[in-house]
Every structure is written in structure tokens, then in C-alpha cells.
Amino acid sequence: MSISIADNSTKTLAETHEQDANKGVSAPPPDSQSRKKADLAGPGIGDYNQLEKILPPDYDPLLNPKETQQAIFHVKRYIADNLCKELSLMMVEVPLIVDAASGVNDMLDRDGSRTPIQFHISNDHDKHPIDAQVVQAATKWKRMALKEFECRSGEGICTDMRAVRKDYFLDHDHSAYVDQWDWERVITAEQRNLEFLKTVVRKIWKVLVGAEKFAQNMFPDLRRQRHPNLPEELTFIHAEELLAMYPDLPRKRRETEILQKYPAIFIIGIGWPLLDGFPHEMRAPTMTTGYRYQQGNVARHSRTERRHPGLEPRHAEPARTELDGHPGERRDAPTPA
């Protein structure tokens, strides 16, 4: 059964730990802190010898190649159509190539280790040259698009983004070619609260659960006892509470442990430094607003660790500027709670 974590409970929990810290309660042992840092910065799966130990040797696809392609096409269409319906979005196209000087492309990592593919376009014998980049992510572009398409409060855009990420380690769930949904919506300052966040997350989860049922109706072979269905409801939990439950575990182990209790969770506050000095997960700079409850992740099963070498624990940062209200209007993010 899923249990939603009340907002005031989360706040009380954080306050309790701050009080404990002020009283001199001992921190987790140094080796625990080292493991947390290593987990946050990587190491991920770094070679194929490791990968072979993780991938199941008896994998047997439920659909043949033709059925798989049909399922992918129809499920992607179902999700796109229903995301637009639930969140009042319109489908748009994202460019595959952008001008490097525009600053629109995303570097993905804070340390700049994942760089985009760049090439020179002579354009009329270098009379009007362009140094172009292949898109890595549409994070910045989407915010510009909200203004370009004159989206008002409650309206937004959705796109099936194609990108190339040449510096990825290629494994069972990472590819140099990226095909993913991206969406962005205009909200008001008053909507920047936990209840609105949860409302939007529940709508997205409804679409994903519906997509699973849609796929199973198309291909009944997908109904297998060894692959349990997605639960109808999500459990909401704050990253600070997750840390309190498993203070000595690195973040991925925390996710694994909590998923033994709840089949699907949404972790709130993943980008803000927790009381142990580490955020639950590092995000690209364009995604960090300095607001404690702004970000979150859905966890259904353990994911491959991400690699961010050389990162140190972060502490509270000043509030950053972000898009809010009418597209193009910018304001300071709320001071962290």
C-alpha cells in the first residue's frame, strides 16, 4: 500500500535533524561519507566486465522484433497524446543542431566532462560561418520555446527530443543516441508548492500506468507474473526523510531499500544538499533552482549510477533565477526553507 508523506511531516523531520546536529549528535562514520561521495560522483558501470555481472544471463524478450517495434511506436504515441491531454501541452519539434554561440545546448554535467559534438558549417564559403553543435538536451531550449510559442500560465510544450551524447558509457540503459520526452509548462509563483507538484506528478503517473495497460491490451503476452504491473498510486517521500531512514547508505542503496517497502516512489527534493552535506542526486546547472522542494524523481526499480567525477559535497547556495509566471518573465527563486 502506498503512503503519501505529508508536507508538514517532512518539514518536521528536517527540523529534527537540524536540532540533532546542533546538539552534537555524531555524524555517520567517515567510511560512510566516502561511500556516499563515491556513489554521488559515480562510479556507475565503467566497464563491460562489471556489466556482465549485472545483466541477467537468461533474458528472454516477451515480444519478437516486429512486435517490439509496433509496441514502441504505439506506446510512445499513447504517452505523448495523454501527457498533452493531462498537462495542457502542445507537441513541438526540437532542433537537432544549434549554434554553439547561442548557449542553448546543455553540458549535462557540472564539471563539463560530457561535451557536445561540434562541427563547422562554412555557409557560403565562410562568409556566414556557423560553429554548430548537436543537441545533448533540450533543457534551455524549452524555456525559450515557451516564450516563442507565447504559452500562458497553465500551458506548455511537449516534444520527442532526439540528441547525441557521445561521452556516455554504453550499457543496457544508456545509448549515445537519445530519444526521450521533454516537456515544460508555465506556472505561477503561487503554484510553486508541494501540493501542485504532487498533482502534476500524479497526472504523469496516471499516463504511465495507462500506457502499461494499453500495451498489455495490444500484446497480452506482456502480462506475466514475473513482471508485476505498475501500482495505481505513487508513494511520495522527501530525500531528507529517506536519508533519515538509511543514514549510512549511499543514495542508490537508499532507493533500493525503500523500494522493498513501496513498489513505486517519488523522491522530493533530490537536488538540494541534505543534512549530511550531499544532495540526493546531482543535476545539470540549468535544472537547479536553489529551491528545496522543486525537483524530484520517480523510482520504480534501481537505476544505473550516474558518473560525476570529482564532485564535493555542496552546501546551501543563494536562490537562483528561473522562469516563472509569463514566459520570458524572470524572478528570483524562493529562499530555501
C-alpha positions as CSV (number, residue, x, y, z in Angstrom):
1,M,0.0,0.0,0.0
2,S,1.3,3.4,-0.9
3,I,1.6,6.1,1.8
4,S,2.0,9.8,0.9
5,I,4.4,11.7,3.1
6,A,2.6,14.8,4.5
7,D,4.3,18.1,3.8
8,N,4.4,19.2,7.4
9,S,5.9,15.8,8.4
10,T,8.8,16.3,6.0
11,K,9.5,19.8,7.4
12,T,9.3,18.5,11.0
13,L,11.8,15.7,10.1
14,A,14.3,18.2,8.7
15,E,14.0,20.4,11.7
16,T,14.5,17.5,14.0
17,H,17.7,16.5,12.3
18,E,19.0,20.1,12.3
19,Q,18.3,20.2,16.1
20,D,20.2,16.9,16.5
21,A,23.1,18.3,14.5
22,N,23.2,21.4,16.7
23,K,23.2,19.2,19.8
24,G,26.4,17.4,18.6
25,V,24.8,14.2,17.5
26,S,27.6,12.2,15.8
27,A,27.6,12.1,12.0
28,P,27.8,8.8,10.1
29,P,31.3,7.2,10.1
30,P,33.9,8.6,7.7
31,D,33.8,5.4,5.5
32,S,30.0,6.0,5.1
33,Q,30.7,9.6,3.9
34,S,33.3,8.3,1.5
35,R,30.9,5.8,0.0
36,K,28.2,8.5,-0.3
37,K,30.6,10.7,-2.2
38,A,31.7,7.9,-4.5
39,D,28.1,7.0,-5.1
40,L,27.2,10.6,-6.0
41,A,30.1,11.1,-8.3
42,G,29.9,7.7,-9.8
43,P,31.3,5.2,-10.3
44,G,28.4,3.8,-12.2
45,I,29.1,0.9,-14.6
46,G,32.5,1.6,-16.0
47,D,33.4,-1.5,-18.0
48,Y,31.8,-4.5,-19.6
49,N,33.2,-7.0,-17.1
50,Q,31.0,-5.3,-14.5
51,L,28.1,-5.1,-16.9
52,E,28.2,-8.8,-17.5
53,K,27.8,-9.4,-13.7
54,I,24.7,-7.2,-13.6
55,L,22.7,-8.2,-16.7
56,P,20.6,-11.3,-16.3
57,P,22.0,-14.3,-18.3
58,D,18.6,-15.7,-19.0
59,Y,16.9,-12.6,-20.6
60,D,14.1,-13.7,-22.9
61,P,12.1,-10.9,-24.7
62,L,8.4,-11.3,-24.5
63,L,7.8,-9.9,-27.9
64,N,9.6,-10.6,-31.2
65,P,11.4,-7.8,-33.0
66,K,8.4,-6.9,-35.2
67,E,6.0,-6.7,-32.2
68,T,8.6,-4.8,-30.3
69,Q,8.7,-2.1,-32.9
70,Q,4.9,-1.9,-33.1
71,A,4.7,-1.7,-29.3
72,I,7.3,1.1,-29.2
73,F,5.5,3.2,-31.8
74,H,2.0,2.9,-30.3
75,V,3.1,3.3,-26.7
76,K,5.1,6.4,-27.5
77,R,2.1,7.8,-29.3
78,Y,-0.2,7.0,-26.3
79,I,2.1,8.7,-23.8
80,A,2.7,11.8,-25.9
81,D,-1.1,12.2,-26.6
82,N,-2.0,11.7,-23.0
83,L,0.7,13.9,-21.5
84,C,-0.6,16.7,-23.7
85,K,-4.1,16.0,-22.5
86,E,-3.4,15.8,-18.8
87,L,-1.0,18.7,-18.6
88,S,-2.4,21.0,-21.3
89,L,0.7,20.8,-23.6
90,M,1.2,21.1,-27.3
91,M,3.6,18.9,-29.3
92,V,6.6,20.8,-30.8
93,E,9.8,19.9,-32.6
94,V,13.2,20.4,-31.0
95,P,16.1,21.2,-33.3
96,L,18.8,18.6,-33.6
97,I,21.5,21.2,-34.3
98,V,22.1,24.5,-32.6
99,D,24.5,27.4,-32.9
100,A,27.3,26.9,-30.3
101,A,27.4,30.6,-29.6
102,S,23.7,30.6,-28.7
103,G,24.4,28.9,-25.3
104,V,21.2,26.8,-25.8
105,N,22.9,23.4,-25.6
106,D,23.3,21.6,-22.3
107,M,26.6,20.4,-21.0
108,L,24.8,17.7,-18.9
109,D,27.4,17.7,-16.1
110,R,28.7,20.3,-13.7
111,D,32.3,19.5,-14.5
112,G,31.9,19.8,-18.2
113,S,33.1,16.2,-18.9
114,R,30.3,15.4,-21.3
115,T,30.8,17.8,-24.3
116,P,28.6,18.0,-27.4
117,I,29.6,17.0,-30.9
118,Q,30.7,20.2,-32.6
119,F,31.4,21.0,-36.3
120,H,31.9,23.9,-38.6
121,I,29.4,25.0,-41.2
122,S,31.2,27.2,-43.8
123,N,27.9,28.6,-45.1
124,D,28.7,30.3,-48.4
125,H,32.4,29.8,-48.3
126,D,32.8,31.1,-44.8
127,K,31.1,34.4,-45.5
128,H,28.5,33.5,-42.9
129,P,30.0,30.6,-40.9
130,I,28.4,28.8,-38.0
131,D,30.0,26.6,-35.4
132,A,27.2,24.1,-34.8
133,Q,26.6,21.6,-32.0
134,V,24.4,18.5,-31.9
135,V,21.9,18.9,-29.1
136,Q,22.6,17.0,-25.9
137,A,19.5,18.1,-24.0
138,A,16.6,20.5,-24.6
139,T,16.5,22.0,-21.0
140,K,17.4,25.6,-22.0
141,W,15.7,25.4,-25.4
142,K,12.3,24.5,-23.9
143,R,12.3,27.7,-21.7
144,M,13.0,29.8,-24.8
145,A,10.3,27.9,-26.7
146,L,7.7,28.8,-24.0
147,K,8.2,32.4,-24.9
148,E,8.4,31.9,-28.6
149,F,5.1,30.0,-28.7
150,E,3.5,32.5,-26.3
151,C,2.5,29.9,-23.8
152,R,0.4,31.4,-20.9
153,S,0.1,30.1,-17.3
154,G,-1.2,26.5,-17.4
155,E,0.0,25.9,-21.0
156,G,3.2,24.2,-22.1
157,I,5.1,22.2,-24.7
158,C,6.0,18.6,-25.1
159,T,8.5,17.1,-27.5
160,D,10.0,13.8,-28.5
161,M,13.6,15.0,-28.3
162,R,16.5,13.4,-30.3
163,A,20.0,14.0,-29.1
164,V,23.5,12.6,-29.2
165,R,25.6,12.1,-26.1
166,K,29.0,10.9,-27.3
167,D,30.6,10.6,-23.8
168,Y,28.1,8.1,-22.3
169,F,29.3,4.6,-21.3
170,L,27.1,2.4,-23.5
171,D,25.2,-0.2,-21.4
172,H,21.8,-1.7,-21.1
173,D,20.1,1.6,-20.5
174,H,22.5,4.2,-21.9
175,S,22.9,5.0,-25.6
176,A,24.9,7.6,-27.4
177,Y,21.6,8.3,-29.3
178,V,18.9,9.7,-27.0
179,D,15.2,9.7,-27.8
180,Q,13.2,11.0,-24.9
181,W,10.2,13.1,-23.9
182,D,10.8,16.6,-22.7
183,W,8.1,18.9,-21.5
184,E,7.9,22.3,-19.9
185,R,4.9,24.3,-18.6
186,V,4.3,27.8,-17.4
187,I,3.3,28.1,-13.8
188,T,2.6,31.0,-11.5
189,A,4.6,31.8,-8.3
190,E,1.6,30.6,-6.2
191,Q,1.8,27.2,-7.8
192,R,5.3,26.6,-6.7
193,N,4.3,24.4,-3.8
194,L,4.3,20.7,-2.8
195,E,0.7,20.1,-3.4
196,F,0.9,21.4,-7.0
197,L,4.0,19.3,-7.6
198,K,2.2,16.2,-6.4
199,T,-0.8,17.0,-8.5
200,V,1.3,17.1,-11.6
201,V,3.3,14.0,-10.7
202,R,0.1,12.0,-10.2
203,K,-1.1,13.1,-13.6
204,I,2.1,11.9,-15.2
205,W,2.0,8.6,-13.3
206,K,-1.6,8.1,-14.4
207,V,-0.4,8.3,-18.0
208,L,2.4,5.8,-17.4
209,V,0.1,3.3,-15.7
210,G,-2.4,3.8,-18.6
211,A,0.4,3.2,-21.1
212,E,1.2,-0.1,-19.5
213,K,-2.4,-1.3,-19.7
214,F,-2.6,0.0,-23.3
215,A,0.5,-2.1,-24.2
216,Q,-0.9,-5.2,-22.5
217,N,-4.2,-4.9,-24.3
218,M,-2.3,-4.8,-27.6
219,F,0.1,-7.6,-26.7
220,P,-1.4,-9.9,-24.0
221,D,2.0,-11.7,-23.8
222,L,3.2,-8.7,-21.8
223,R,1.1,-9.8,-18.8
224,R,3.4,-12.0,-16.9
225,Q,3.5,-12.8,-13.2
226,R,7.3,-12.3,-13.1
227,H,6.7,-8.7,-14.2
228,P,4.2,-7.1,-11.8
229,N,2.1,-4.2,-13.0
230,L,2.8,-0.6,-12.0
231,P,0.8,0.3,-8.9
232,E,-2.1,2.8,-9.4
233,E,-0.7,5.1,-6.7
234,L,2.7,6.6,-6.0
235,T,4.3,7.0,-2.6
236,F,5.8,10.4,-2.0
237,I,8.8,10.7,0.2
238,H,11.3,13.5,0.8
239,A,15.0,12.9,0.2
240,E,15.7,14.1,3.7
241,E,13.3,11.5,5.1
242,L,15.0,8.8,3.0
243,L,18.4,9.9,4.4
244,A,16.9,9.7,8.0
245,M,15.7,6.1,7.4
246,Y,19.1,4.9,5.9
247,P,21.7,7.4,7.2
248,D,24.7,5.2,6.4
249,L,23.7,4.1,3.0
250,P,24.7,5.8,-0.3
251,R,21.8,7.2,-2.3
252,K,21.3,4.2,-4.7
253,R,21.2,1.8,-1.8
254,R,18.6,4.0,-0.1
255,E,16.4,3.8,-3.2
256,T,16.8,0.0,-3.4
257,E,15.9,-0.4,0.3
258,I,12.8,1.9,0.2
259,L,11.5,0.1,-3.0
260,Q,11.4,-3.1,-0.9
261,K,8.6,-1.4,1.1
262,Y,6.8,0.5,-1.7
263,P,6.6,-0.6,-5.3
264,A,6.9,3.0,-6.7
265,I,8.0,6.2,-5.1
266,F,8.5,9.8,-5.9
267,I,11.5,11.3,-4.2
268,I,11.1,15.1,-3.5
269,G,14.0,17.5,-3.1
270,I,16.7,15.5,-4.9
271,G,18.8,18.5,-5.9
272,W,19.2,20.3,-2.6
273,P,22.0,19.4,-0.2
274,L,20.8,17.2,2.6
275,L,21.8,17.3,6.2
276,D,24.8,15.0,5.5
277,G,26.1,17.7,3.1
278,F,25.3,15.8,-0.1
279,P,22.3,16.2,-2.4
280,H,20.4,13.0,-3.2
281,E,21.4,13.4,-6.9
282,M,23.4,15.9,-8.9
283,R,21.5,17.7,-11.6
284,A,22.7,19.9,-14.5
285,P,23.1,23.5,-13.5
286,T,20.1,24.6,-15.6
287,M,17.9,22.3,-13.6
288,T,18.9,23.5,-10.1
289,T,16.8,26.4,-8.8
290,G,18.0,26.5,-5.2
291,Y,14.6,25.6,-4.0
292,R,14.4,22.7,-1.6
293,Y,11.3,21.0,-2.9
294,Q,11.5,21.9,-6.6
295,Q,12.9,18.7,-8.0
296,G,12.0,15.0,-7.8
297,N,12.5,11.6,-9.3
298,V,10.2,8.7,-9.8
299,A,11.8,5.4,-8.8
300,R,10.3,2.1,-9.9
301,H,13.5,0.0,-9.7
302,S,17.2,0.6,-9.2
303,R,18.8,2.6,-12.0
304,T,22.4,2.6,-13.2
305,E,24.5,5.0,-11.1
306,R,25.5,8.2,-12.9
307,R,29.1,9.3,-13.1
308,H,30.1,12.7,-11.9
309,P,33.8,12.6,-11.1
310,G,35.5,15.0,-8.7
311,L,32.3,16.4,-7.1
312,E,32.5,17.6,-3.5
313,P,29.6,17.9,-1.0
314,R,27.6,21.0,-1.7
315,H,26.2,23.4,0.9
316,A,23.4,25.9,0.7
317,E,23.6,28.2,-2.3
318,P,21.9,31.5,-2.9
319,A,18.5,31.4,-4.6
320,R,18.9,31.3,-8.4
321,T,16.8,32.9,-11.1
322,E,14.3,30.8,-13.0
323,L,11.4,31.1,-15.4
324,D,8.1,31.8,-13.7
325,G,4.8,33.4,-14.4
326,H,4.5,34.6,-18.0
327,P,7.1,33.1,-20.4
328,G,10.1,35.4,-20.6
329,E,9.5,36.9,-17.2
330,R,12.2,36.0,-14.7
331,R,12.2,36.2,-11.0
332,D,14.3,35.1,-8.0
333,A,13.6,31.6,-6.7
334,P,12.1,31.5,-3.2
335,T,14.7,31.4,-0.4
336,P,15.2,27.7,0.6
337,A,13.2,26.6,3.6
